[in-house]
Amino acid sequence: MLKPFNCFDWWAISRHEGMTYLNPTLNWTKLPASFDAVKFAWDSTESGSGADGQWNAQLRTNEVEIQRDVQTGNIYAELAAFQSGTAIKQTIATTPGVMYRI
């Protein structure tokens, strides 16, 4: 089971803008210089910035929300769903002839 949002186990990342939305501060800040957007395989089709405010300020271009399951350590990605008709995607490098179970 995931901890509630106020337990700091989620982050939003916008590869396009090079920003991360940090919980609990609820502010956008620049991603560290060491962050490699090419290797971060998650992306979304969201296309805009939210107005200042509690939750709609979270919206950014191509934003993906990342959550960590505190019981298993598994990482999950979520479409923030601030815009209708958007989608989330993950790019996965594959090897021909190898079967993958996802």
Jmol script that loads the backbone (N, CA, C; Angstrom):
load data "model"
ATOM      1  N   MET A   1       0.837  -1.175   0.000  1.00  0.00           N
ATOM      2  CA  MET A   1       0.000   0.000   0.000  1.00  0.00           C
ATOM      3  C   MET A   1       0.886   1.244   0.000  1.00  0.00           C
ATOM      4  N   LEU A   2       0.538   2.231  -0.823  1.00  0.00           N
ATOM      5  CA  LEU A   2       1.296   3.469  -0.871  1.00  0.00           C
ATOM      6  C   LEU A   2       0.978   4.335   0.335  1.00  0.00           C
ATOM      7  N   LYS A   3       1.967   5.022   0.827  1.00  0.00           N
ATOM      8  CA  LYS A   3       1.720   5.992   1.893  1.00  0.00           C
ATOM      9  C   LYS A   3       0.914   7.151   1.324  1.00  0.00           C
ATOM     10  N   PRO A   4       0.172   7.848   2.155  1.00  0.00           N
ATOM     11  CA  PRO A   4      -0.538   9.036   1.685  1.00  0.00           C
ATOM     12  C   PRO A   4       0.446  10.076   1.152  1.00  0.00           C
ATOM     13  N   PHE A   5      -0.068  10.982   0.309  1.00  0.00           N
ATOM     14  CA  PHE A   5       0.787  12.001  -0.306  1.00  0.00           C
ATOM     15  C   PHE A   5       1.608  12.772   0.710  1.00  0.00           C
ATOM     16  N   ASN A   6       1.060  13.034   1.894  1.00  0.00           N
ATOM     17  CA  ASN A   6       1.791  13.858   2.844  1.00  0.00           C
ATOM     18  C   ASN A   6       2.941  13.119   3.513  1.00  0.00           C
ATOM     19  N   CYS A   7       3.239  11.905   3.066  1.00  0.00           N
ATOM     20  CA  CYS A   7       4.367  11.160   3.622  1.00  0.00           C
ATOM     21  C   CYS A   7       5.590  11.202   2.703  1.00  0.00           C
ATOM     22  N   PHE A   8       5.570  12.053   1.698  1.00  0.00           N
ATOM     23  CA  PHE A   8       6.726  12.389   0.868  1.00  0.00           C
ATOM     24  C   PHE A   8       7.218  11.254  -0.025  1.00  0.00           C
ATOM     25  N   ASP A   9       6.351  10.359  -0.440  1.00  0.00           N
ATOM     26  CA  ASP A   9       6.767   9.256  -1.296  1.00  0.00           C
ATOM     27  C   ASP A   9       6.272   9.418  -2.726  1.00  0.00           C
ATOM     28  N   TRP A  10       6.165  10.664  -3.185  1.00  0.00           N
ATOM     29  CA  TRP A  10       5.822  10.894  -4.579  1.00  0.00           C
ATOM     30  C   TRP A  10       6.496  12.177  -5.064  1.00  0.00           C
ATOM     31  N   TRP A  11       6.745  12.202  -6.359  1.00  0.00           N
ATOM     32  CA  TRP A  11       7.371  13.344  -7.016  1.00  0.00           C
ATOM     33  C   TRP A  11       6.749  13.473  -8.389  1.00  0.00           C
ATOM     34  N   ALA A  12       6.664  14.665  -8.905  1.00  0.00           N
ATOM     35  CA  ALA A  12       6.254  14.867 -10.290  1.00  0.00           C
ATOM     36  C   ALA A  12       7.492  15.313 -11.057  1.00  0.00           C
ATOM     37  N   ILE A  13       7.619  14.821 -12.276  1.00  0.00           N
ATOM     38  CA  ILE A  13       8.783  15.159 -13.096  1.00  0.00           C
ATOM     39  C   ILE A  13       8.306  15.614 -14.465  1.00  0.00           C
ATOM     40  N   SER A  14       8.825  16.734 -14.923  1.00  0.00           N
ATOM     41  CA  SER A  14       8.576  17.223 -16.270  1.00  0.00           C
ATOM     42  C   SER A  14       9.901  17.211 -17.021  1.00  0.00           C
ATOM     43  N   ARG A  15      10.079  16.199 -17.871  1.00  0.00           N
ATOM     44  CA  ARG A  15      11.317  16.099 -18.662  1.00  0.00           C
ATOM     45  C   ARG A  15      11.458  17.309 -19.569  1.00  0.00           C
ATOM     46  N   HIS A  16      10.346  17.705 -20.181  1.00  0.00           N
ATOM     47  CA  HIS A  16      10.357  18.805 -21.148  1.00  0.00           C
ATOM     48  C   HIS A  16      10.871  20.098 -20.521  1.00  0.00           C
ATOM     49  N   GLU A  17      10.436  20.375 -19.300  1.00  0.00           N
ATOM     50  CA  GLU A  17      10.817  21.621 -18.633  1.00  0.00           C
ATOM     51  C   GLU A  17      12.031  21.462 -17.714  1.00  0.00           C
ATOM     52  N   GLY A  18      12.483  20.207 -17.506  1.00  0.00           N
ATOM     53  CA  GLY A  18      13.625  19.977 -16.626  1.00  0.00           C
ATOM     54  C   GLY A  18      13.342  20.346 -15.182  1.00  0.00           C
ATOM     55  N   MET A  19      12.087  20.064 -14.745  1.00  0.00           N
ATOM     56  CA  MET A  19      11.654  20.467 -13.413  1.00  0.00           C
ATOM     57  C   MET A  19      11.091  19.269 -12.654  1.00  0.00           C
ATOM     58  N   THR A  20      11.096  19.373 -11.327  1.00  0.00           N
ATOM     59  CA  THR A  20      10.452  18.384 -10.470  1.00  0.00           C
ATOM     60  C   THR A  20       9.578  19.109  -9.461  1.00  0.00           C
ATOM     61  N   TYR A  21       8.431  18.516  -9.179  1.00  0.00           N
ATOM     62  CA  TYR A  21       7.481  19.064  -8.206  1.00  0.00           C
ATOM     63  C   TYR A  21       7.681  18.283  -6.924  1.00  0.00           C
ATOM     64  N   LEU A  22       8.177  18.934  -5.904  1.00  0.00           N
ATOM     65  CA  LEU A  22       8.558  18.245  -4.684  1.00  0.00           C
ATOM     66  C   LEU A  22       7.455  18.275  -3.646  1.00  0.00           C
ATOM     67  N   ASN A  23       7.151  17.133  -3.106  1.00  0.00           N
ATOM     68  CA  ASN A  23       6.275  17.019  -1.959  1.00  0.00           C
ATOM     69  C   ASN A  23       7.222  16.882  -0.758  1.00  0.00           C
ATOM     70  N   PRO A  24       7.139  17.603   0.288  1.00  0.00           N
ATOM     71  CA  PRO A  24       6.005  18.350   0.794  1.00  0.00           C
ATOM     72  C   PRO A  24       5.997  19.836   0.459  1.00  0.00           C
ATOM     73  N   THR A  25       7.032  20.346  -0.226  1.00  0.00           N
ATOM     74  CA  THR A  25       7.085  21.787  -0.454  1.00  0.00           C
ATOM     75  C   THR A  25       6.034  22.272  -1.433  1.00  0.00           C
ATOM     76  N   LEU A  26       5.568  21.378  -2.324  1.00  0.00           N
ATOM     77  CA  LEU A  26       4.581  21.711  -3.340  1.00  0.00           C
ATOM     78  C   LEU A  26       5.043  22.857  -4.225  1.00  0.00           C
ATOM     79  N   ASN A  27       6.326  22.818  -4.567  1.00  0.00           N
ATOM     80  CA  ASN A  27       6.916  23.806  -5.461  1.00  0.00           C
ATOM     81  C   ASN A  27       7.718  23.114  -6.545  1.00  0.00           C
ATOM     82  N   TRP A  28       7.760  23.723  -7.718  1.00  0.00           N
ATOM     83  CA  TRP A  28       8.590  23.235  -8.812  1.00  0.00           C
ATOM     84  C   TRP A  28      10.006  23.754  -8.637  1.00  0.00           C
ATOM     85  N   THR A  29      10.983  22.860  -8.816  1.00  0.00           N
ATOM     86  CA  THR A  29      12.387  23.249  -8.776  1.00  0.00           C
ATOM     87  C   THR A  29      13.104  22.561  -9.931  1.00  0.00           C
ATOM     88  N   LYS A  30      14.266  23.075 -10.288  1.00  0.00           N
ATOM     89  CA  LYS A  30      15.050  22.478 -11.362  1.00  0.00           C
ATOM     90  C   LYS A  30      15.523  21.083 -10.960  1.00  0.00           C
ATOM     91  N   LEU A  31      15.509  20.168 -11.931  1.00  0.00           N
ATOM     92  CA  LEU A  31      16.084  18.847 -11.691  1.00  0.00           C
ATOM     93  C   LEU A  31      17.590  18.980 -11.516  1.00  0.00           C
ATOM     94  N   PRO A  32      18.215  18.083 -10.754  1.00  0.00           N
ATOM     95  CA  PRO A  32      19.672  18.147 -10.596  1.00  0.00           C
ATOM     96  C   PRO A  32      20.371  17.993 -11.949  1.00  0.00           C
ATOM     97  N   ALA A  33      21.542  18.575 -12.076  1.00  0.00           N
ATOM     98  CA  ALA A  33      22.309  18.484 -13.331  1.00  0.00           C
ATOM     99  C   ALA A  33      22.598  17.033 -13.692  1.00  0.00           C
ATOM    100  N   SER A  34      22.644  16.158 -12.702  1.00  0.00           N
ATOM    101  CA  SER A  34      22.933  14.743 -12.956  1.00  0.00           C
ATOM    102  C   SER A  34      21.741  13.987 -13.555  1.00  0.00           C
ATOM    103  N   PHE A  35      20.540  14.590 -13.557  1.00  0.00           N
ATOM    104  CA  PHE A  35      19.362  13.921 -14.098  1.00  0.00           C
ATOM    105  C   PHE A  35      19.506  13.781 -15.607  1.00  0.00           C
ATOM    106  N   ASP A  36      19.364  12.554 -16.113  1.00  0.00           N
ATOM    107  CA  ASP A  36      19.478  12.268 -17.545  1.00  0.00           C
ATOM    108  C   ASP A  36      18.079  12.029 -18.103  1.00  0.00           C
ATOM    109  N   ALA A  37      17.518  13.028 -18.753  1.00  0.00           N
ATOM    110  CA  ALA A  37      16.159  12.944 -19.287  1.00  0.00           C
ATOM    111  C   ALA A  37      16.027  11.832 -20.327  1.00  0.00           C
ATOM    112  N   VAL A  38      17.103  11.510 -21.028  1.00  0.00           N
ATOM    113  CA  VAL A  38      17.057  10.438 -22.029  1.00  0.00           C
ATOM    114  C   VAL A  38      16.853   9.081 -21.357  1.00  0.00           C
ATOM    115  N   LYS A  39      17.463   8.875 -20.198  1.00  0.00           N
ATOM    116  CA  LYS A  39      17.341   7.603 -19.492  1.00  0.00           C
ATOM    117  C   LYS A  39      16.059   7.494 -18.666  1.00  0.00           C
ATOM    118  N   PHE A  40      15.401   8.615 -18.409  1.00  0.00           N
ATOM    119  CA  PHE A  40      14.125   8.603 -17.691  1.00  0.00           C
ATOM    120  C   PHE A  40      13.045   8.277 -18.717  1.00  0.00           C
ATOM    121  N   ALA A  41      12.596   7.044 -18.738  1.00  0.00           N
ATOM    122  CA  ALA A  41      11.781   6.529 -19.833  1.00  0.00           C
ATOM    123  C   ALA A  41      10.315   6.937 -19.788  1.00  0.00           C
ATOM    124  N   TRP A  42       9.860   7.548 -18.706  1.00  0.00           N
ATOM    125  CA  TRP A  42       8.453   7.910 -18.590  1.00  0.00           C
ATOM    126  C   TRP A  42       8.184   9.278 -19.207  1.00  0.00           C
ATOM    127  N   ASP A  43       7.003   9.422 -19.824  1.00  0.00           N
ATOM    128  CA  ASP A  43       6.600  10.684 -20.427  1.00  0.00           C
ATOM    129  C   ASP A  43       5.077  10.720 -20.503  1.00  0.00           C
ATOM    130  N   SER A  44       4.527  11.900 -20.688  1.00  0.00           N
ATOM    131  CA  SER A  44       3.079  12.024 -20.868  1.00  0.00           C
ATOM    132  C   SER A  44       2.796  13.009 -21.987  1.00  0.00           C
ATOM    133  N   THR A  45       1.543  13.046 -22.407  1.00  0.00           N
ATOM    134  CA  THR A  45       1.137  13.965 -23.473  1.00  0.00           C
ATOM    135  C   THR A  45       0.496  15.233 -22.931  1.00  0.00           C
ATOM    136  N   GLU A  46       0.544  15.445 -21.618  1.00  0.00           N
ATOM    137  CA  GLU A  46       0.002  16.687 -21.067  1.00  0.00           C
ATOM    138  C   GLU A  46       0.772  17.860 -21.669  1.00  0.00           C
ATOM    139  N   SER A  47       0.056  18.941 -21.913  1.00  0.00           N
ATOM    140  CA  SER A  47       0.680  20.015 -22.691  1.00  0.00           C
ATOM    141  C   SER A  47       0.376  21.407 -22.164  1.00  0.00           C
ATOM    142  N   GLY A  48       0.708  21.658 -20.933  1.00  0.00           N
ATOM    143  CA  GLY A  48       0.488  23.012 -20.466  1.00  0.00           C
ATOM    144  C   GLY A  48       0.846  23.189 -19.021  1.00  0.00           C
ATOM    145  N   SER A  49       0.801  24.412 -18.584  1.00  0.00           N
ATOM    146  CA  SER A  49       1.119  24.744 -17.199  1.00  0.00           C
ATOM    147  C   SER A  49      -0.136  25.156 -16.468  1.00  0.00           C
ATOM    148  N   GLY A  50      -0.255  24.705 -15.242  1.00  0.00           N
ATOM    149  CA  GLY A  50      -1.386  25.086 -14.417  1.00  0.00           C
ATOM    150  C   GLY A  50      -1.183  26.466 -13.815  1.00  0.00           C
ATOM    151  N   ALA A  51      -2.272  27.041 -13.384  1.00  0.00           N
ATOM    152  CA  ALA A  51      -2.202  28.331 -12.699  1.00  0.00           C
ATOM    153  C   ALA A  51      -1.705  28.106 -11.282  1.00  0.00           C
ATOM    154  N   ASP A  52      -1.248  29.154 -10.648  1.00  0.00           N
ATOM    155  CA  ASP A  52      -0.843  29.022  -9.250  1.00  0.00           C
ATOM    156  C   ASP A  52      -2.058  28.630  -8.423  1.00  0.00           C
ATOM    157  N   GLY A  53      -1.888  27.716  -7.545  1.00  0.00           N
ATOM    158  CA  GLY A  53      -2.972  27.206  -6.722  1.00  0.00           C
ATOM    159  C   GLY A  53      -2.554  25.886  -6.129  1.00  0.00           C
ATOM    160  N   GLN A  54      -3.405  25.292  -5.302  1.00  0.00           N
ATOM    161  CA  GLN A  54      -2.997  24.111  -4.569  1.00  0.00           C
ATOM    162  C   GLN A  54      -2.619  22.942  -5.482  1.00  0.00           C
ATOM    163  N   TRP A  55      -3.547  22.401  -6.277  1.00  0.00           N
ATOM    164  CA  TRP A  55      -3.226  21.225  -7.086  1.00  0.00           C
ATOM    165  C   TRP A  55      -3.043  21.547  -8.548  1.00  0.00           C
ATOM    166  N   ASN A  56      -3.774  22.516  -9.097  1.00  0.00           N
ATOM    167  CA  ASN A  56      -3.608  22.771 -10.528  1.00  0.00           C
ATOM    168  C   ASN A  56      -2.252  23.393 -10.840  1.00  0.00           C
ATOM    169  N   ALA A  57      -1.552  23.916  -9.848  1.00  0.00           N
ATOM    170  CA  ALA A  57      -0.199  24.436 -10.072  1.00  0.00           C
ATOM    171  C   ALA A  57       0.775  23.302 -10.376  1.00  0.00           C
ATOM    172  N   GLN A  58       0.388  22.063 -10.105  1.00  0.00           N
ATOM    173  CA  GLN A  58       1.268  20.932 -10.364  1.00  0.00           C
ATOM    174  C   GLN A  58       1.416  20.657 -11.853  1.00  0.00           C
ATOM    175  N   LEU A  59       0.445  21.038 -12.674  1.00  0.00           N
ATOM    176  CA  LEU A  59       0.448  20.701 -14.092  1.00  0.00           C
ATOM    177  C   LEU A  59       1.609  21.335 -14.841  1.00  0.00           C
ATOM    178  N   ARG A  60       2.351  20.520 -15.558  1.00  0.00           N
ATOM    179  CA  ARG A  60       3.433  20.982 -16.418  1.00  0.00           C
ATOM    180  C   ARG A  60       3.438  20.135 -17.682  1.00  0.00           C
ATOM    181  N   THR A  61       4.133  20.614 -18.695  1.00  0.00           N
ATOM    182  CA  THR A  61       4.230  19.899 -19.958  1.00  0.00           C
ATOM    183  C   THR A  61       4.931  18.557 -19.759  1.00  0.00           C
ATOM    184  N   ASN A  62       4.333  17.504 -20.292  1.00  0.00           N
ATOM    185  CA  ASN A  62       4.879  16.147 -20.239  1.00  0.00           C
ATOM    186  C   ASN A  62       5.123  15.636 -18.825  1.00  0.00           C
ATOM    187  N   GLU A  63       4.332  16.069 -17.879  1.00  0.00           N
ATOM    188  CA  GLU A  63       4.518  15.673 -16.482  1.00  0.00           C
ATOM    189  C   GLU A  63       4.130  14.217 -16.240  1.00  0.00           C
ATOM    190  N   VAL A  64       4.918  13.558 -15.402  1.00  0.00           N
ATOM    191  CA  VAL A  64       4.633  12.217 -14.915  1.00  0.00           C
ATOM    192  C   VAL A  64       4.822  12.239 -13.402  1.00  0.00           C
ATOM    193  N   GLU A  65       3.899  11.617 -12.683  1.00  0.00           N
ATOM    194  CA  GLU A  65       4.035  11.523 -11.234  1.00  0.00           C
ATOM    195  C   GLU A  65       4.643  10.166 -10.902  1.00  0.00           C
ATOM    196  N   ILE A  66       5.654  10.170 -10.060  1.00  0.00           N
ATOM    197  CA  ILE A  66       6.341   8.949  -9.647  1.00  0.00           C
ATOM    198  C   ILE A  66       5.991   8.682  -8.190  1.00  0.00           C
ATOM    199  N   GLN A  67       5.623   7.430  -7.897  1.00  0.00           N
ATOM    200  CA  GLN A  67       5.276   7.045  -6.529  1.00  0.00           C
ATOM    201  C   GLN A  67       6.106   5.832  -6.124  1.00  0.00           C
ATOM    202  N   ARG A  68       6.486   5.789  -4.855  1.00  0.00           N
ATOM    203  CA  ARG A  68       7.252   4.658  -4.317  1.00  0.00           C
ATOM    204  C   ARG A  68       6.403   3.925  -3.300  1.00  0.00           C
ATOM    205  N   ASP A  69       6.230   2.629  -3.510  1.00  0.00           N
ATOM    206  CA  ASP A  69       5.502   1.779  -2.576  1.00  0.00           C
ATOM    207  C   ASP A  69       6.429   1.503  -1.389  1.00  0.00           C
ATOM    208  N   VAL A  70       6.055   1.978  -0.215  1.00  0.00           N
ATOM    209  CA  VAL A  70       6.932   1.852   0.949  1.00  0.00           C
ATOM    210  C   VAL A  70       7.045   0.413   1.447  1.00  0.00           C
ATOM    211  N   GLN A  71       6.115  -0.445   1.082  1.00  0.00           N
ATOM    212  CA  GLN A  71       6.174  -1.850   1.511  1.00  0.00           C
ATOM    213  C   GLN A  71       7.134  -2.661   0.652  1.00  0.00           C
ATOM    214  N   THR A  72       7.125  -2.419  -0.673  1.00  0.00           N
ATOM    215  CA  THR A  72       7.923  -3.236  -1.584  1.00  0.00           C
ATOM    216  C   THR A  72       9.118  -2.504  -2.180  1.00  0.00           C
ATOM    217  N   GLY A  73       9.090  -1.172  -2.139  1.00  0.00           N
ATOM    218  CA  GLY A  73      10.139  -0.394  -2.794  1.00  0.00           C
ATOM    219  C   GLY A  73       9.888  -0.216  -4.282  1.00  0.00           C
ATOM    220  N   ASN A  74       8.818  -0.833  -4.808  1.00  0.00           N
ATOM    221  CA  ASN A  74       8.502  -0.692  -6.226  1.00  0.00           C
ATOM    222  C   ASN A  74       8.202   0.767  -6.560  1.00  0.00           C
ATOM    223  N   ILE A  75       8.545   1.150  -7.784  1.00  0.00           N
ATOM    224  CA  ILE A  75       8.300   2.499  -8.274  1.00  0.00           C
ATOM    225  C   ILE A  75       7.202   2.425  -9.330  1.00  0.00           C
ATOM    226  N   TYR A  76       6.235   3.334  -9.240  1.00  0.00           N
ATOM    227  CA  TYR A  76       5.119   3.394 -10.176  1.00  0.00           C
ATOM    228  C   TYR A  76       5.057   4.783 -10.788  1.00  0.00           C
ATOM    229  N   ALA A  77       4.646   4.865 -12.032  1.00  0.00           N
ATOM    230  CA  ALA A  77       4.434   6.149 -12.688  1.00  0.00           C
ATOM    231  C   ALA A  77       2.941   6.336 -12.890  1.00  0.00           C
ATOM    232  N   GLU A  78       2.526   7.586 -12.804  1.00  0.00           N
ATOM    233  CA  GLU A  78       1.106   7.899 -12.918  1.00  0.00           C
ATOM    234  C   GLU A  78       0.941   9.162 -13.754  1.00  0.00           C
ATOM    235  N   LEU A  79      -0.038   9.154 -14.619  1.00  0.00           N
ATOM    236  CA  LEU A  79      -0.429  10.359 -15.329  1.00  0.00           C
ATOM    237  C   LEU A  79      -1.150  11.240 -14.326  1.00  0.00           C
ATOM    238  N   ALA A  80      -0.735  12.485 -14.189  1.00  0.00           N
ATOM    239  CA  ALA A  80      -1.352  13.372 -13.204  1.00  0.00           C
ATOM    240  C   ALA A  80      -2.806  13.677 -13.554  1.00  0.00           C
ATOM    241  N   ALA A  81      -3.192  13.529 -14.810  1.00  0.00           N
ATOM    242  CA  ALA A  81      -4.584  13.635 -15.265  1.00  0.00           C
ATOM    243  C   ALA A  81      -5.211  15.001 -14.988  1.00  0.00           C
ATOM    244  N   PHE A  82      -4.434  16.047 -15.203  1.00  0.00           N
ATOM    245  CA  PHE A  82      -4.980  17.388 -15.076  1.00  0.00           C
ATOM    246  C   PHE A  82      -5.627  17.847 -16.371  1.00  0.00           C
ATOM    247  N   GLN A  83      -5.395  17.142 -17.470  1.00  0.00           N
ATOM    248  CA  GLN A  83      -5.992  17.486 -18.757  1.00  0.00           C
ATOM    249  C   GLN A  83      -6.682  16.246 -19.311  1.00  0.00           C
ATOM    250  N   SER A  84      -7.864  16.430 -19.870  1.00  0.00           N
ATOM    251  CA  SER A  84      -8.555  15.293 -20.482  1.00  0.00           C
ATOM    252  C   SER A  84      -7.876  14.929 -21.803  1.00  0.00           C
ATOM    253  N   GLY A  85      -8.034  13.675 -22.202  1.00  0.00           N
ATOM    254  CA  GLY A  85      -7.506  13.210 -23.480  1.00  0.00           C
ATOM    255  C   GLY A  85      -5.994  13.062 -23.513  1.00  0.00           C
ATOM    256  N   THR A  86      -5.350  12.923 -22.353  1.00  0.00           N
ATOM    257  CA  THR A  86      -3.900  12.758 -22.328  1.00  0.00           C
ATOM    258  C   THR A  86      -3.533  11.318 -21.980  1.00  0.00           C
ATOM    259  N   ALA A  87      -2.282  10.984 -22.180  1.00  0.00           N
ATOM    260  CA  ALA A  87      -1.834   9.607 -21.962  1.00  0.00           C
ATOM    261  C   ALA A  87      -0.448   9.609 -21.335  1.00  0.00           C
ATOM    262  N   ILE A  88      -0.091   8.465 -20.762  1.00  0.00           N
ATOM    263  CA  ILE A  88       1.245   8.251 -20.206  1.00  0.00           C
ATOM    264  C   ILE A  88       1.901   7.153 -21.038  1.00  0.00           C
ATOM    265  N   LYS A  89       3.220   7.240 -21.169  1.00  0.00           N
ATOM    266  CA  LYS A  89       3.934   6.205 -21.927  1.00  0.00           C
ATOM    267  C   LYS A  89       5.297   5.965 -21.295  1.00  0.00           C
ATOM    268  N   GLN A  90       5.834   4.782 -21.567  1.00  0.00           N
ATOM    269  CA  GLN A  90       7.172   4.428 -21.117  1.00  0.00           C
ATOM    270  C   GLN A  90       7.923   3.842 -22.297  1.00  0.00           C
ATOM    271  N   THR A  91       9.114   4.311 -22.532  1.00  0.00           N
ATOM    272  CA  THR A  91       9.960   3.790 -23.602  1.00  0.00           C
ATOM    273  C   THR A  91      10.847   2.707 -23.004  1.00  0.00           C
ATOM    274  N   ILE A  92      10.830   1.541 -23.623  1.00  0.00           N
ATOM    275  CA  ILE A  92      11.602   0.414 -23.114  1.00  0.00           C
ATOM    276  C   ILE A  92      12.520  -0.090 -24.222  1.00  0.00           C
ATOM    277  N   ALA A  93      13.822  -0.120 -23.963  1.00  0.00           N
ATOM    278  CA  ALA A  93      14.772  -0.682 -24.918  1.00  0.00           C
ATOM    279  C   ALA A  93      14.618  -2.200 -24.911  1.00  0.00           C
ATOM    280  N   THR A  94      14.547  -2.781 -26.075  1.00  0.00           N
ATOM    281  CA  THR A  94      14.380  -4.235 -26.174  1.00  0.00           C
ATOM    282  C   THR A  94      15.471  -4.850 -27.031  1.00  0.00           C
ATOM    283  N   THR A  95      15.596  -6.160 -26.945  1.00  0.00           N
ATOM    284  CA  THR A  95      16.528  -6.931 -27.742  1.00  0.00           C
ATOM    285  C   THR A  95      15.731  -7.880 -28.620  1.00  0.00           C
ATOM    286  N   PRO A  96      15.964  -7.870 -29.944  1.00  0.00           N
ATOM    287  CA  PRO A  96      15.228  -8.787 -30.824  1.00  0.00           C
ATOM    288  C   PRO A  96      15.353 -10.232 -30.374  1.00  0.00           C
ATOM    289  N   GLY A  97      14.233 -10.945 -30.386  1.00  0.00           N
ATOM    290  CA  GLY A  97      14.223 -12.356 -30.033  1.00  0.00           C
ATOM    291  C   GLY A  97      14.065 -12.641 -28.554  1.00  0.00           C
ATOM    292  N   VAL A  98      14.051 -11.625 -27.722  1.00  0.00           N
ATOM    293  CA  VAL A  98      13.909 -11.798 -26.283  1.00  0.00           C
ATOM    294  C   VAL A  98      12.461 -11.522 -25.896  1.00  0.00           C
ATOM    295  N   MET A  99      11.869 -12.406 -25.073  1.00  0.00           N
ATOM    296  CA  MET A  99      10.509 -12.212 -24.626  1.00  0.00           C
ATOM    297  C   MET A  99      10.501 -11.413 -23.328  1.00  0.00           C
ATOM    298  N   TYR A 100       9.600 -10.438 -23.249  1.00  0.00           N
ATOM    299  CA  TYR A 100       9.490  -9.590 -22.066  1.00  0.00           C
ATOM    300  C   TYR A 100       8.120  -9.766 -21.439  1.00  0.00           C
ATOM    301  N   ARG A 101       8.057  -9.788 -20.137  1.00  0.00           N
ATOM    302  CA  ARG A 101       6.788  -9.833 -19.414  1.00  0.00           C
ATOM    303  C   ARG A 101       6.676  -8.532 -18.628  1.00  0.00           C
ATOM    304  N   ILE A 102       5.650  -7.760 -18.965  1.00  0.00           N
ATOM    305  CA  ILE A 102       5.471  -6.451 -18.338  1.00  0.00           C
ATOM    306  C   ILE A 102       4.121  -6.423 -17.653  1.00  0.00           C
TER     307      ILE A 102
END
end "model"
wireframe off; spacefill off
backbone 0.3
color backbone group
